Amino acid sequence: MSKRKNKTEPQSQESVAETSAMLAISRALADPRRTEVLRMIANCSATSCMEVRQSLQMRPATLSHHVKQLENAGLIETVRDGKLVRANLRRKVWKAYLTYLKELAA
């Protein structure tokens, strides 16, 4: 009977960066209110933060914090439109995250 050694292959720098990015997204989505904010942004194209704040009855500073966390995780991008800030879901990043989760389950 042969013994199998549990060899772990070293991860490439690209793989480490991808894993780090996916973990950042997971951390960002761990907050239920932040997930609500992302859901609203994802369901509308170019949603203004004011619309999100009014809909979720959230203080401006609280929403700003959540938007910044989602932006830092790479899930959304924001664009200033006069006094309004519009947020868009970065669909490629979202799809990559879902693929990453599927691979974890495999």
C-alpha positions as CSV (number, residue, x, y, z in Angstrom):
1,M,0.0,0.0,0.0
2,S,1.5,3.4,-1.0
3,K,1.2,6.4,1.3
4,R,0.0,9.5,-0.3
5,K,1.7,12.7,0.8
6,N,-0.5,15.7,1.1
7,K,1.4,18.0,-1.2
8,T,0.1,21.5,-1.6
9,E,1.3,23.3,-4.7
10,P,2.5,26.8,-4.2
11,Q,0.1,29.4,-5.4
12,S,1.1,31.7,-8.2
13,Q,1.1,35.4,-7.4
14,E,-1.9,35.8,-9.7
15,S,-3.7,33.1,-7.8
16,V,-2.9,34.7,-4.4
17,A,-4.1,38.1,-5.7
18,E,-7.4,36.6,-6.9
19,T,-7.9,34.8,-3.6
20,S,-7.2,38.0,-1.8
21,A,-9.7,39.9,-4.0
22,M,-12.4,37.2,-3.4
23,L,-11.9,37.3,0.3
24,A,-12.3,41.1,0.3
25,I,-15.6,40.7,-1.5
26,S,-16.7,38.1,1.1
27,R,-15.8,40.5,3.9
28,A,-17.7,43.3,2.2
29,L,-20.8,41.1,1.8
30,A,-20.7,39.8,5.4
31,D,-22.7,42.9,6.5
32,P,-26.4,42.4,5.8
33,R,-27.0,46.2,5.3
34,R,-24.2,46.3,2.8
35,T,-25.7,43.4,0.9
36,E,-29.0,45.3,0.7
37,V,-27.1,48.3,-0.7
38,L,-25.4,46.1,-3.3
39,R,-28.8,44.5,-4.2
40,M,-30.3,47.9,-4.8
41,I,-27.4,49.0,-6.9
42,A,-27.4,45.8,-8.9
43,N,-31.1,46.0,-9.7
44,C,-30.9,49.4,-11.2
45,S,-28.4,50.9,-13.7
46,A,-26.7,54.0,-12.4
47,T,-28.6,54.2,-9.2
48,S,-28.0,57.4,-7.3
49,C,-26.8,57.0,-3.7
50,M,-29.6,59.4,-2.7
51,E,-32.2,56.9,-4.0
52,V,-30.5,54.1,-2.1
53,R,-30.4,56.1,1.1
54,Q,-34.0,57.1,0.9
55,S,-35.2,53.6,0.1
56,L,-33.2,52.0,2.9
57,Q,-33.8,54.8,5.3
58,M,-30.1,55.2,6.1
59,R,-28.1,58.1,7.3
60,P,-25.8,59.6,4.6
61,A,-22.6,58.8,6.6
62,T,-23.7,55.2,7.0
63,L,-24.5,54.8,3.3
64,S,-21.2,56.5,2.4
65,H,-19.3,54.0,4.6
66,H,-21.1,51.0,3.0
67,V,-20.6,52.3,-0.6
68,K,-16.9,52.9,0.2
69,Q,-16.5,49.3,1.4
70,L,-18.2,47.9,-1.7
71,E,-16.1,50.1,-3.9
72,N,-12.9,49.1,-2.1
73,A,-13.8,45.4,-2.6
74,G,-14.2,46.1,-6.3
75,L,-17.9,45.3,-6.5
76,I,-19.1,48.7,-7.5
77,E,-17.8,51.8,-9.2
78,T,-19.1,55.3,-8.4
79,V,-19.4,58.3,-10.7
80,R,-20.1,61.9,-9.6
81,D,-23.0,63.5,-11.6
82,G,-23.2,67.0,-10.3
83,K,-24.3,66.8,-6.7
84,L,-25.3,63.1,-7.1
85,V,-23.1,60.1,-6.8
86,R,-24.2,57.2,-9.1
87,A,-23.1,53.7,-8.4
88,N,-22.9,50.8,-10.8
89,L,-22.3,47.1,-10.2
90,R,-19.1,45.8,-11.8
91,R,-20.7,42.7,-13.4
92,K,-17.5,41.1,-14.5
93,V,-16.2,41.2,-10.9
94,W,-19.5,39.8,-9.6
95,K,-19.5,37.0,-12.1
96,A,-15.9,36.2,-11.2
97,Y,-16.8,36.0,-7.5
98,L,-19.7,33.6,-8.3
99,T,-17.4,31.4,-10.3
100,Y,-14.9,31.4,-7.4
101,L,-17.6,30.3,-5.0
102,K,-18.7,27.5,-7.4
103,E,-15.1,26.3,-7.6
104,L,-14.9,26.2,-3.8
105,A,-17.9,23.9,-3.7
106,A,-16.5,21.5,-6.3
